[in-house]
Structure formats: structure tokens, C-alpha cells
């Protein structure tokens, strides 16, 4: 049986895609943390480890270890028993992450996807979507596709 050429990935294409996914996974935690730190700082004036643990659904110990790594990598600054702050580098990453998240959310909403699904899916998609795909999302929304269809109580358009 012959396979269609378009359906078969070459080893090079697959390897490139997997390398890109691994790179994005390595930055995913940093993006989640800096985004949460920025949101907490804006909403309650500071980001504490206990607040991050609650918001991210992880243990206090996990937050402490991750913040130490973020501090080592230049994204945050903190002192024991004090709030956690973003450095200029961390603030830039948070801004990019939040903008990307908002774009993915707007795009998914434009497709009429229920809000709970939009929020869940956006958390994964935002970390793995390419710049070209984000540009396509922007074009889709700019072409007047930004308004999601009205939904009835049943969730149907």
C-alpha cells in the first residue's frame, strides 16, 4: 500500500519539531511563573510564595525551588520571607507571555469555543505556538473574526 507523500514526515522534520517543543517546554515554567508574579503584583501589590503556590497549583517547596532557578536565570529577585519581584528581563518575558496568552484566548473565543475550554486550552497552546501561527491568529481576528457567536444557555451558537 502506498502512503501519500504529504502525510509522511521526514526524520529531519520530526527532529526539528521535537527540538522546538523541548525548547518551548524549558521556557514554559518560567513563563507561567513570571506571568503569575506580574498578575499578583498588579492585583494585590506583591507576589509571595504562598500566593504563587495557590495560583499555580503547586507546593510551597516547588515555588521556592523554581523561584531560586528564576532568580539564577535573571527573571526574579527576592529575599527570604519577602515578596518576589520581576527583574527587567522577567518583566519583558511576562509582558510577552501575557500578550501571547491574550491573543490565543481571543482566537479561541472567535471560534465559538466555550469559555472554560478556552481558558484550559490557552494555557497549553500559548507555550507551543509559533510566531507564524500567532501572526495567522492576528490576521484572523483583524479580518473581523473577533466576535464569537452568541451562545444560548445550552452552550450552542
C-alpha positions in Angstrom: 0.0 0.0 0.0 1.4 3.4 -1.0 1.4 6.3 1.5 0.7 9.8 0.5 3.9 11.8 0.4 2.3 14.7 2.2 1.3 12.6 5.2 4.7 11.2 5.9 7.1 13.3 8.0 10.8 13.1 7.3 13.1 12.3 10.1 14.6 15.8 9.8 11.2 17.5 10.0 10.2 15.4 13.0 13.5 16.0 14.8 13.2 19.8 14.2 9.7 19.8 15.6 10.7 17.8 18.6 13.7 20.1 19.3 11.4 23.1 19.1 8.9 21.5 21.5 11.7 20.7 24.0 13.0 24.4 23.8 9.5 25.6 24.5 9.0 23.2 27.4 12.1 24.5 29.0 10.7 28.1 29.0 7.1 27.1 29.8 7.6 27.1 33.6 9.4 30.4 33.6 6.6 32.0 31.5 3.9 30.7 33.9 5.7 32.0 36.9 6.6 35.4 35.6 3.1 35.9 34.3 1.6 34.9 37.7 4.1 37.2 39.5 3.1 40.1 37.3 -0.6 39.5 37.8 -0.3 39.1 41.6 1.8 42.3 41.8 -0.8 44.2 39.9 -3.8 42.8 41.7 -2.6 42.7 45.4 0.7 44.7 45.3 3.1 41.8 45.8 3.8 38.2 44.9 4.5 35.9 47.8 5.5 32.2 47.5 2.2 31.1 49.2 0.2 33.1 46.6 2.2 31.6 43.7 1.7 28.1 45.1 -2.1 28.7 45.3 -2.3 30.3 41.9 -0.2 27.7 40.1 -1.5 24.7 41.9 1.9 23.6 43.2 3.5 23.2 46.6 5.3 25.9 48.5 8.6 23.9 48.2 8.1 23.8 44.4 7.7 27.5 44.3 10.8 28.2 46.4 12.9 25.9 44.1 11.5 27.4 40.9 11.9 31.0 42.1 15.5 30.2 43.0 16.1 28.9 39.4 14.3 32.0 38.0 16.5 34.2 40.2 19.6 32.4 39.0 18.4 32.9 35.4 17.8 36.6 35.9 14.0 36.7 35.8 13.2 37.4 39.5 14.7 38.9 42.7 13.7 38.0 46.2 14.9 37.8 49.7 13.9 35.2 52.3 10.4 35.8 53.8 9.8 38.7 51.4 7.9 39.3 48.2 9.1 38.1 44.8 9.8 40.7 42.2 10.4 40.6 38.5 13.7 41.9 37.1 13.5 43.9 33.8 14.2 40.7 32.0 11.4 38.9 33.9 9.0 41.8 33.2 9.7 41.6 29.5 9.1 37.9 29.5 5.9 38.4 31.5 4.7 41.0 29.0 5.3 38.8 26.0 3.7 35.8 27.8 0.6 37.8 28.7 0.2 39.2 25.2 0.5 35.8 23.6 -1.9 34.3 26.1 -4.5 37.1 25.4 -4.1 36.5 21.6 -4.6 32.8 21.9 -7.7 33.4 24.2 -9.2 35.9 21.7 -8.6 33.5 18.8 -10.2 30.5 20.5 -13.1 32.7 21.6 -13.5 33.8 17.9 -14.1 30.1 17.1 -17.0 29.9 19.5 -15.3 27.6 21.9 -16.8 27.6 25.4 -15.0 29.8 27.9 -13.9 27.1 30.3 -12.4 25.2 27.4 -10.8 28.4 26.0 -9.1 29.0 29.3 -7.8 25.4 29.7 -6.6 25.1 26.1 -4.9 28.5 26.1 -2.7 27.5 28.9 -1.1 24.8 26.8 -1.3 26.4 23.4 0.3 29.7 24.4 3.6 27.9 25.1 3.9 25.9 21.9 2.5 28.2 19.2 4.9 29.6 16.7 5.3 33.2 15.7 3.9 32.4 12.2 0.8 30.8 13.8 0.4 33.8 16.1 0.5 36.0 13.0 -2.2 33.9 11.4 -4.3 34.3 14.6 -3.9 38.1 14.4 -4.9 38.1 10.7 -7.9 36.0 11.5 -9.0 38.4 14.2 -8.2 41.5 12.2 -10.4 40.2 9.3 -13.4 40.7 11.5 -13.5 37.3 13.1 -13.0 38.6 16.6 -16.6 38.3 17.7 -17.5 34.9 19.0 -21.0 33.6 18.0 -23.6 34.3 20.7 -24.4 31.2 22.7 -27.6 30.1 24.3 -27.6 28.7 27.8 -27.0 25.2 26.4 -23.7 26.5 25.0 -24.8 26.1 21.4 -24.4 29.0 18.9 
